[in-house]
Amino acid sequence: MRDILLIALYAFAGAAAAGLAGAAVLRLSRRRSLTVSLAVVASVAVGAMLAGTLAVAWAMFLSPHDLTVVTTVVAMAAVVSLATALLLGRRVVRHSRELADAARSFGDGGDFTTPTGPATAELDALSRELAATSDRLTRSRERERALENSRRELVAWISHDLRTPLAGLRAMAEALEDGVAADPDRYLRQIRTEVERLDGMVGDLFALSRIHAGTLALSPSRMSVYDLVGDALAGVDPLARELGVRLDGGRVDAVPVEVDGKEMSRVLGNLLVNAIRRTPPDGTVAVAAERSTDGVTLSVTDACGGIPEQDLPQVFTAGWRGSAARTPPAGAGLGLAIVRGIVEAHQGRASVRNVSGGCRFEVTLPVAKP
């Protein structure tokens, strides 16, 4: 029993010495390639076995001939084992290089293509993660391009929208200054109308910029949807009477919500004004609010005749007007984008769909906690 323990001790000492030396070499070469690391690991494994075996053989005081035979056999086995390990390790190294080459396509704006052929579980998992990252980057680039195009179009549209009333204001101001205005009071009223239009446009731009920057400050308070809708209907009633549009707010449940009253009034006001302006005379704009599985759903239904299906995904995009015209009632095209931004800031969502004779805008908000 003592001999067995002594042999085990010699084997452990030889293998441990080789392992410590290999660990030192591996640490020194940690910044080198994977090929070097695999070679060091394989050499340490084979060297530890060789050192342990030779230590035991020398400790057993074998004859020179027997010691030579054992050393030769162990050395040949070590050489073959090391060569086999290095040859098998080349497959891992080759796949890792293919993975690195495929990953470089990210920097060139390309897509990641998973290398073919078998791979280790770790490299295969890394390939899947890189493929998923590539998909996310592709979608992100597409969104960035779409957003950049939208910004350029918005700047062009706003520049046109600002230039038109400013040109009119300038012409009317020059007419009043030169005393050639046939009806100065009418000119003054028109100037005030244009100034109010410009003020509303600048206000919408400021609100949209805060939404995009994530700096929209909300002051939520608990209130009833019934009161919120009632105030919004009262605010747009004069416009509805002027255009001959009926307002229907009979299906509104008194469900409590916790929202910023000012901002949500702006949301409902934008939806109602948009619906009233696009509903023909003697048409009806219906407002409803009811509890749903997701919270509280407020809907505004108009009689505009519907929106083309291809335009539905663009309805809440800044600058979309549903018409190529750059004059009222097309507006500045910012109202619905502001609606979506404010609703999403309240952890809700806004959507639109076509119904019989028109379209329905829906805003879903979380129910206030008891």
PLY file of the C-alpha trace (Angstrom):
ply
format ascii 1.0
element vertex 370
property float x
property float y
property float z
element edge 369
property int vertex1
property int vertex2
end_header
0.00 0.00 0.00
2.90 2.31 0.83
4.42 1.70 -2.63
1.16 2.57 -4.34
0.92 5.85 -2.40
4.54 6.63 -3.21
3.95 5.98 -6.94
0.83 8.17 -6.87
2.81 10.90 -5.13
5.58 10.80 -7.75
3.03 10.81 -10.59
1.18 13.74 -9.03
4.39 15.69 -8.48
5.55 15.19 -12.08
2.18 16.08 -13.57
1.73 19.07 -11.25
5.16 20.45 -12.18
4.31 20.16 -15.88
0.89 21.73 -15.27
2.33 24.72 -13.40
4.88 25.29 -16.13
2.16 25.09 -18.75
-0.03 27.52 -16.82
2.82 30.02 -16.77
3.37 29.63 -20.52
-0.38 29.97 -21.16
-0.49 33.16 -19.13
2.41 34.63 -21.06
0.76 33.74 -24.38
-2.79 34.80 -23.44
-2.74 37.62 -26.02
-1.63 35.32 -28.81
-3.87 33.48 -31.27
-6.22 30.62 -30.47
-3.82 28.27 -32.26
-1.08 29.04 -29.75
-3.47 28.59 -26.81
-4.68 25.22 -28.08
-1.10 24.11 -28.70
-0.11 25.08 -25.16
-3.15 23.31 -23.65
-2.47 20.15 -25.65
1.23 20.28 -24.77
0.45 20.72 -21.08
-1.93 17.75 -21.09
0.53 15.49 -22.89
3.51 16.86 -20.95
1.79 16.27 -17.60
1.11 12.65 -18.53
4.68 12.22 -19.78
6.22 13.85 -16.70
4.11 11.78 -14.31
4.92 8.55 -16.06
8.67 9.24 -16.27
8.80 10.34 -12.64
7.28 7.04 -11.58
9.55 5.08 -13.93
12.68 6.76 -12.59
11.55 6.33 -9.00
11.09 2.60 -9.49
14.84 2.20 -10.15
14.31 0.25 -13.34
17.24 -1.11 -15.25
18.70 1.17 -17.89
17.22 -0.99 -20.63
13.75 -1.07 -19.10
13.88 2.66 -18.38
14.86 3.32 -21.99
11.98 1.17 -23.24
9.44 2.89 -21.00
10.76 6.33 -21.90
10.66 5.53 -25.62
7.12 4.16 -25.47
5.83 7.08 -23.42
7.63 9.63 -25.60
6.21 8.13 -28.82
2.73 8.04 -27.28
3.17 11.67 -26.23
4.28 12.73 -29.73
1.35 10.94 -31.39
-1.11 12.33 -28.83
0.21 15.86 -29.25
0.10 15.65 -33.06
-3.45 14.26 -32.97
-4.60 16.99 -30.57
-3.08 19.71 -32.76
-4.64 18.29 -35.93
-8.07 18.09 -34.30
-7.62 21.57 -32.85
-7.08 23.00 -36.34
-10.77 22.41 -37.07
-11.75 24.53 -34.09
-9.26 27.22 -35.10
-10.47 27.19 -38.71
-14.10 27.63 -37.66
-13.18 30.44 -35.29
-11.35 32.22 -38.12
-14.38 31.83 -40.39
-16.52 33.23 -37.60
-14.18 36.21 -37.21
-14.22 36.87 -40.97
-18.02 36.75 -41.00
-18.21 39.10 -38.02
-16.10 41.69 -39.87
-19.03 42.23 -42.26
-20.73 44.21 -39.49
-18.27 47.03 -39.92
-18.94 47.17 -43.68
-22.68 47.49 -43.23
-23.30 43.95 -44.44
-25.23 41.04 -42.99
-23.77 38.24 -40.91
-23.60 34.85 -42.64
-23.21 31.89 -40.31
-20.18 29.75 -41.28
-21.03 26.30 -42.56
-19.71 23.08 -41.12
-19.69 21.59 -37.61
-18.58 23.71 -34.71
-18.28 23.47 -30.97
-21.30 24.30 -28.83
-19.73 27.59 -27.70
-18.88 28.73 -31.25
-22.31 27.64 -32.47
-23.98 29.67 -29.70
-21.76 32.62 -30.60
-22.78 32.28 -34.25
-26.47 32.38 -33.30
-25.94 35.46 -31.15
-24.05 37.20 -33.97
-26.82 36.31 -36.44
-29.44 37.73 -34.09
-27.33 40.85 -33.60
-27.00 41.19 -37.36
-30.78 41.07 -37.74
-31.20 43.74 -35.08
-28.56 45.93 -36.69
-30.22 45.54 -40.10
-33.58 46.57 -38.69
-31.92 49.44 -36.85
-30.23 50.66 -40.04
-33.54 50.48 -41.89
-35.28 52.46 -39.14
-32.45 54.98 -39.15
-32.69 55.45 -42.91
-36.48 55.78 -42.72
-36.18 58.26 -39.86
-33.57 60.29 -41.71
-35.75 60.40 -44.83
-38.71 61.39 -42.69
-36.71 64.18 -41.09
-35.58 65.50 -44.45
-39.13 65.47 -45.79
-40.39 67.09 -42.60
-37.82 69.89 -42.86
-38.76 70.45 -46.51
-42.49 70.47 -45.73
-42.16 72.74 -42.73
-39.96 75.13 -44.73
-42.70 75.31 -47.36
-45.42 75.69 -44.74
-43.57 78.51 -43.03
-42.68 80.26 -46.26
-46.28 80.42 -47.52
-47.88 82.28 -44.57
-44.79 84.44 -44.12
-45.02 85.54 -47.74
-48.68 86.38 -47.23
-47.93 88.29 -44.03
-45.20 90.20 -45.77
-47.47 91.15 -48.69
-50.30 92.27 -46.39
-47.90 94.21 -44.16
-46.46 96.01 -47.20
-49.98 96.77 -48.45
-50.94 98.26 -45.09
-47.65 100.18 -44.90
-48.13 101.65 -48.39
-51.79 102.48 -47.71
-53.07 100.48 -50.69
-55.15 97.99 -48.70
-58.77 98.28 -49.74
-60.02 96.83 -46.42
-57.41 97.29 -43.67
-59.59 95.55 -41.05
-59.85 92.44 -43.20
-56.07 92.47 -43.66
-55.54 92.74 -39.92
-57.90 89.83 -39.27
-56.09 87.76 -41.88
-52.72 88.64 -40.36
-53.94 87.52 -36.96
-55.23 84.25 -38.46
-51.88 83.56 -40.11
-49.97 84.43 -36.94
-52.12 82.01 -34.94
-51.48 79.35 -37.56
-47.74 79.93 -37.33
-47.89 79.88 -33.55
-49.68 76.53 -33.61
-47.15 75.13 -36.06
-44.21 76.24 -33.92
-45.91 74.81 -30.85
-46.37 71.45 -32.61
-42.73 71.43 -33.67
-41.61 72.16 -30.12
-43.84 69.41 -28.70
-42.62 66.91 -31.31
-38.98 67.76 -30.59
-39.54 67.15 -26.86
-41.19 63.83 -27.61
-38.36 62.67 -29.88
-35.77 63.84 -27.33
-37.55 62.00 -24.52
-37.89 65.20 -22.47
-41.68 65.39 -22.45
-42.46 66.15 -18.80
-45.70 64.58 -17.59
-47.67 65.49 -14.46
-50.09 62.58 -14.11
-53.14 62.81 -11.89
-56.16 60.60 -11.33
-59.22 61.60 -13.35
-62.24 60.10 -15.05
-62.26 59.40 -18.77
-65.80 60.80 -18.83
-64.58 64.22 -17.71
-61.60 64.08 -20.09
-63.80 63.35 -23.11
-66.41 65.89 -22.04
-63.86 68.70 -21.89
-62.44 67.71 -25.29
-65.90 67.68 -26.90
-66.70 71.08 -25.46
-63.47 72.47 -26.89
-64.18 71.36 -30.48
-67.93 71.99 -30.49
-67.64 75.45 -32.16
-65.58 73.98 -35.02
-68.07 71.12 -35.45
-70.98 73.58 -35.62
-69.14 75.73 -38.14
-68.51 72.75 -40.44
-71.93 71.16 -39.87
-70.59 68.00 -38.21
-72.46 66.26 -35.40
-70.61 65.08 -32.29
-71.66 61.88 -30.51
-70.22 61.17 -27.09
-72.90 58.95 -25.69
-70.78 55.81 -25.17
-68.23 56.97 -22.63
-67.71 54.97 -19.44
-66.57 56.71 -16.28
-63.32 54.73 -15.97
-60.50 56.22 -13.87
-57.11 56.80 -15.48
-53.91 58.40 -14.26
-52.72 60.75 -17.00
-51.46 64.26 -17.62
-54.74 66.07 -18.21
-53.23 68.80 -20.37
-51.37 66.43 -22.68
-54.25 63.97 -23.00
-56.60 66.86 -23.79
-54.19 67.70 -26.59
-54.36 64.10 -27.82
-58.17 64.06 -27.91
-58.26 67.57 -29.36
-55.94 66.60 -32.22
-57.95 63.46 -32.98
-61.28 65.29 -32.86
-60.14 68.26 -34.97
-58.64 65.87 -37.51
-61.88 63.85 -37.61
-64.13 66.91 -37.86
-62.15 68.49 -40.69
-62.24 65.28 -42.73
-65.90 64.47 -42.12
-68.33 65.90 -44.70
-71.20 68.19 -43.59
-74.08 66.38 -41.84
-71.62 63.64 -40.94
-71.03 62.33 -37.43
-67.89 62.06 -35.33
-68.40 59.53 -32.53
-66.30 59.33 -29.37
-66.35 56.23 -27.15
-64.45 55.08 -24.10
-64.70 51.68 -22.49
-62.71 49.30 -20.36
-60.80 46.66 -22.31
-58.50 43.77 -21.45
-55.47 46.03 -21.91
-56.82 49.04 -20.01
-59.09 51.83 -21.22
-59.71 52.27 -24.93
-60.75 55.69 -26.24
-61.89 55.78 -29.86
-62.72 58.57 -32.31
-64.68 57.45 -35.38
-65.19 59.76 -38.35
-66.93 59.60 -41.73
-63.94 60.42 -43.94
-64.54 57.45 -46.24
-61.54 55.50 -44.99
-57.78 55.59 -45.47
-56.05 53.58 -48.22
-54.64 50.39 -46.74
-51.13 51.18 -47.97
-51.22 54.47 -46.05
-52.36 53.05 -42.70
-48.80 52.28 -41.44
-47.79 55.91 -42.18
-50.68 57.65 -40.43
-48.74 58.43 -37.23
-45.55 59.42 -39.08
-44.52 63.06 -38.79
-45.42 64.90 -41.98
-48.12 62.49 -43.15
-51.24 64.37 -44.22
-53.25 61.89 -46.23
-53.12 64.33 -49.12
-50.51 65.78 -51.42
-51.91 69.24 -50.75
-49.83 71.55 -48.58
-52.78 73.72 -47.59
-55.48 73.35 -44.94
-57.21 71.13 -44.03
-54.08 69.07 -44.68
-52.36 70.89 -41.81
-48.72 70.57 -40.89
-48.89 66.77 -40.57
-47.63 66.76 -36.99
-50.85 66.26 -35.02
-51.04 62.47 -35.22
-47.30 62.07 -34.60
-47.77 64.12 -31.43
-50.73 61.92 -30.49
-48.64 58.76 -30.71
-45.72 60.32 -28.82
-47.88 61.52 -25.92
-49.80 58.23 -25.70
-46.60 56.16 -25.68
-45.18 58.46 -23.00
-48.20 57.36 -20.90
-47.25 53.69 -21.50
-50.16 53.35 -23.91
-50.53 52.81 -27.64
-52.32 54.47 -30.55
-53.72 52.71 -33.61
-56.03 53.30 -36.55
-58.23 51.06 -38.67
-60.86 51.47 -41.31
-64.54 51.01 -40.48
-67.69 51.31 -42.53
-67.77 54.80 -44.02
-64.65 56.10 -42.31
-61.83 55.24 -39.93
-61.44 54.77 -36.20
-58.50 56.04 -34.16
-58.03 54.16 -30.90
-55.96 55.13 -27.88
-55.39 52.52 -25.18
-54.28 53.71 -21.74
-53.57 51.79 -18.51
-56.33 51.82 -15.92
-55.52 53.82 -12.79
-54.51 51.64 -9.86
-56.92 51.64 -6.91
0 1
1 2
2 3
3 4
4 5
5 6
6 7
7 8
8 9
9 10
10 11
11 12
12 13
13 14
14 15
15 16
16 17
17 18
18 19
19 20
20 21
21 22
22 23
23 24
24 25
25 26
26 27
27 28
28 29
29 30
30 31
31 32
32 33
33 34
34 35
35 36
36 37
37 38
38 39
39 40
40 41
41 42
42 43
43 44
44 45
45 46
46 47
47 48
48 49
49 50
50 51
51 52
52 53
53 54
54 55
55 56
56 57
57 58
58 59
59 60
60 61
61 62
62 63
63 64
64 65
65 66
66 67
67 68
68 69
69 70
70 71
71 72
72 73
73 74
74 75
75 76
76 77
77 78
78 79
79 80
80 81
81 82
82 83
83 84
84 85
85 86
86 87
87 88
88 89
89 90
90 91
91 92
92 93
93 94
94 95
95 96
96 97
97 98
98 99
99 100
100 101
101 102
102 103
103 104
104 105
105 106
106 107
107 108
108 109
109 110
110 111
111 112
112 113
113 114
114 115
115 116
116 117
117 118
118 119
119 120
120 121
121 122
122 123
123 124
124 125
125 126
126 127
127 128
128 129
129 130
130 131
131 132
132 133
133 134
134 135
135 136
136 137
137 138
138 139
139 140
140 141
141 142
142 143
143 144
144 145
145 146
146 147
147 148
148 149
149 150
150 151
151 152
152 153
153 154
154 155
155 156
156 157
157 158
158 159
159 160
160 161
161 162
162 163
163 164
164 165
165 166
166 167
167 168
168 169
169 170
170 171
171 172
172 173
173 174
174 175
175 176
176 177
177 178
178 179
179 180
180 181
181 182
182 183
183 184
184 185
185 186
186 187
187 188
188 189
189 190
190 191
191 192
192 193
193 194
194 195
195 196
196 197
197 198
198 199
199 200
200 201
201 202
202 203
203 204
204 205
205 206
206 207
207 208
208 209
209 210
210 211
211 212
212 213
213 214
214 215
215 216
216 217
217 218
218 219
219 220
220 221
221 222
222 223
223 224
224 225
225 226
226 227
227 228
228 229
229 230
230 231
231 232
232 233
233 234
234 235
235 236
236 237
237 238
238 239
239 240
240 241
241 242
242 243
243 244
244 245
245 246
246 247
247 248
248 249
249 250
250 251
251 252
252 253
253 254
254 255
255 256
256 257
257 258
258 259
259 260
260 261
261 262
262 263
263 264
264 265
265 266
266 267
267 268
268 269
269 270
270 271
271 272
272 273
273 274
274 275
275 276
276 277
277 278
278 279
279 280
280 281
281 282
282 283
283 284
284 285
285 286
286 287
287 288
288 289
289 290
290 291
291 292
292 293
293 294
294 295
295 296
296 297
297 298
298 299
299 300
300 301
301 302
302 303
303 304
304 305
305 306
306 307
307 308
308 309
309 310
310 311
311 312
312 313
313 314
314 315
315 316
316 317
317 318
318 319
319 320
320 321
321 322
322 323
323 324
324 325
325 326
326 327
327 328
328 329
329 330
330 331
331 332
332 333
333 334
334 335
335 336
336 337
337 338
338 339
339 340
340 341
341 342
342 343
343 344
344 345
345 346
346 347
347 348
348 349
349 350
350 351
351 352
352 353
353 354
354 355
355 356
356 357
357 358
358 359
359 360
360 361
361 362
362 363
363 364
364 365
365 366
366 367
367 368
368 369
